[in-house]
């Protein structure tokens, strides 16, 4: 993996691309997808809500 990174330094992770493009990231979307249905099932998502 390190060798690939060294050969392709111009590559950017999808998270970095999201941050550069917009304040919303895939992290926000993933946590939203976890928190939203938690109200219909008995699963605590308190940590996800904070994030």
Backbone as a ProteinNet text record, in pm:
[ID]
protein_1_A
[PRIMARY]
XXXXXXXXXXXXXXXXXXXXXXXXXXXXXXXXXXXXXXXXXXXXXXXXXXX
[TERTIARY]
83.2	0	88.6	192.5	280.7	345.7	382.6	444.5	348.2	221.9	121.2	106.6	100.8	88.6	207.5	325.3	445.5	445.5	388.8	384.1	271.4	173.6	56.5	26.5	121.5	100.8	-10.7	-52	-158.5	-296.9	-307.4	-437	-484.7	-616.3	-676.7	-786.3	-793.6	-898.3	-1035	-1137.6	-1272.7	-1310.3	-1262.7	-1292.4	-1229.1	-1103.6	-1038.2	-1110.3	-1151	-1224.1	-1353.6	-1424.5	-1548.8	-1522.5	-1418.5	-1387.7	-1351.1	-1276.5	-1237.3	-1354.8	-1452.3	-1565.5	-1679.5	-1699.3	-1817.7	-1797.1	-1870.3	-1857.7	-1917.6	-2008.5	-2066.4	-1975.3	-1956.2	-1868.8	-1944.6	-1880.4	-1942.3	-1959.1	-1872.2	-1883.8	-2018.4	-2056.6	-2185.5	-2300.4	-2289.4	-2395.2	-2407.4	-2293.7	-2295	-2356.2	-2313.8	-2369.7	-2517.7	-2558	-2700.3	-2781	-2724.4	-2792.5	-2803.6	-2709.9	-2715.3	-2816.3	-2815.5	-2899.8	-3047.2	-3075.1	-3214.2	-3305.1	-3267.5	-3358	-3352.7	-3261.1	-3247.6	-3373.5	-3454.1	-3578.3	-3682.2	-3668.9	-3768.1	-3725	-3600.3	-3551.1	-3484	-3471.6	-3415.2	-3263.1	-3198.4	-3053.3	-3009.1	-2915.4	-2865.5	-2763	-2782.8	-2687.7	-2641.1	-2633.1	-2595.6	-2459.7	-2362.5	-2230.1	-2236.8	-2314.3	-2328.3	-2397.5	-2492.3	-2561.5	-2465.6	-2373.8	-2276.5	-2185.8	-2146.5	-2056	-2126.6
-117.4	0	125	122.7	238.9	267.1	160.6	177.3	244.4	206.5	267.2	415.2	448.2	587.5	670	611.4	683.5	704.9	611.3	624.9	716	740.5	820	929.4	1018.9	1121.5	1220.5	1228.1	1321.4	1268.6	1140.9	1084	1143.2	1159.4	1211.6	1116.9	1093.3	1005.9	1070.3	987.4	1041	1134.3	1104.7	1192.7	1330	1334.4	1462.8	1537.4	1468.1	1532.2	1594.2	1521.5	1573.8	1700.3	1696.9	1811.9	1933.2	1913.1	2024.3	2080.8	1996.2	2036.2	2097.5	2048.6	2087.3	2060.6	2130.9	2101.7	1965.1	1913	1781.4	1673	1567.1	1457.9	1326.4	1222.6	1090.3	1042.4	1089.4	1056.8	1105.7	1227.1	1282.4	1197.1	1155.3	1074.3	938.4	876.1	744.2	752.7	851.2	865.1	898.9	979.7	1009.9	885.1	797.4	673.2	579.3	591.3	508.4	564.1	694.5	759	758.8	783.3	799.7	681.3	558.2	447.1	402.1	458.3	413.5	439.8	532.7	561.1	451.6	369.6	264.7	129.5	117.2	-5.4	32.4	-61.8	-32	-45	52	55.3	196.8	205.7	336.2	387.9	510.6	572.4	706.8	715.6	842.2	892.8	804.6	847	897	831.4	873.7	1008.5	1034.9	1163.7	1276.5	1251.9	1353.7	1386.3	1283.6	1305.8	1380.7
0	0	0	77.9	84.5	-51	-121.4	-253.2	-350.4	-345.2	-432.8	-398.9	-269.4	-227.5	-274.4	-267.9	-312.7	-463.2	-539.2	-685.7	-732.3	-646.5	-687	-584.5	-559.7	-456.2	-489.3	-614.8	-652.7	-615.5	-580.2	-542.5	-410.4	-398.7	-276.5	-231.3	-103.8	-50.3	-71.4	-70.1	-89.3	25.9	146.3	260.1	239.9	195.4	169.5	58	-46.3	-154.7	-103.2	-15.4	43.2	123.9	207.1	292.8	208.8	102.7	16.9	-61.8	-93.2	-175.9	-93.4	28.7	103.6	252.2	337.9	480.3	519.1	438.4	466	408.9	484.3	440.1	438.5	383.8	385.8	530.2	617.5	759.7	813	773.9	815	761.4	637.7	576	643.3	671.3	734.4	873.8	952.5	1086.6	1081.4	985	969.7	938.1	855.2	819.2	938.8	1031.8	1152.7	1252.6	1269.7	1370.8	1330.6	1205	1159.4	1194.6	1161.5	1193.3	1339.2	1418.4	1557.2	1639.3	1595.4	1666.7	1650.5	1548.2	1523.5	1578.7	1619.5	1682.1	1814	1901	2032.5	2030.5	1965.4	1957.2	1994.2	2086.4	2127.5	2024.5	1981.3	1888.6	1943.1	2076.3	2139.8	2090.7	2078.8	2031.2	1888	1804	1665.5	1656.2	1742.7	1743.5	1775.6	1867.7	1905.8	1788	1715	1601.4	1492.4
[MASK]
+++++++++++++++++++++++++++++++++++++++++++++++++++

